[in-house]
């Protein structure tokens, strides 16, 4: 599925249960379709686990959860508003946009998916690799979610 010109990375790894895999993909696409109709590039999605502002986010089972390089759960966006615990909604930039109000970024550095939603400077040595964005300043990240790569 295309969101503008950016390909939407959907979790490539599921159990061998094919019907379950198809159901997971359908739920994710349905959820995104509804949200993008409201505000293109931004979604407010219910969380299945705690998500903090600045966390990379995936959609699994129709819910937002932290993306995870070690668990091969690719990011589709970055939480920028409304940190959430399970059952609450998180505000997420989908694909590309400018995230402001973050803290602790290294200006002029590229950020990649780490573990449990974390974003890290430099390409991680182990696990799935995915570019998340580029820090414009210590508080702003130009989010450009890429496809996972080897």
C-alpha positions, 0 to 999 in steps of 0.5 A: 500500500502506498501512502503518498510516495513512501511505502508502508512497511507492514510487519513481515514476520508472523506465525505460520498461521496464514489466516491469522497473518491475513487478518493482522494485515487487514486490521492494520490497513483498515485502521490506517485507512480510517485515520488517514481520512481524518488527517493525512500523515497523522493518526491517533491510534489505541495502544496495546502496550505503553508508548512514550513520545519519541517511540517508534511505533508499529501496528499489530492486531489493530493496535499501536505498539512499540516497534522493535528491531530485535523482534523484527517488528518494523516501525510505521511511525513515531509517537509525537503526541499523547503518550499512551498506556495500554488501552489509551490512544497515542498520536503518531506521525505516519511515514514522514513529517517533522516531530518537534518537542523531543529531547536528547537528540543529537543534531545532524545525526541519523536515527534508526530503530532500536529495541522496544520503540527506542530510536538510536544514533547509528545503525544497530549491529544486530536485529532488523535495521530500519531508518527512522529519521534525521535530527534537525536539532536537539528537539526536532526530528525529520521523520522519514520511516524507511523499509527495513533493510539488511 
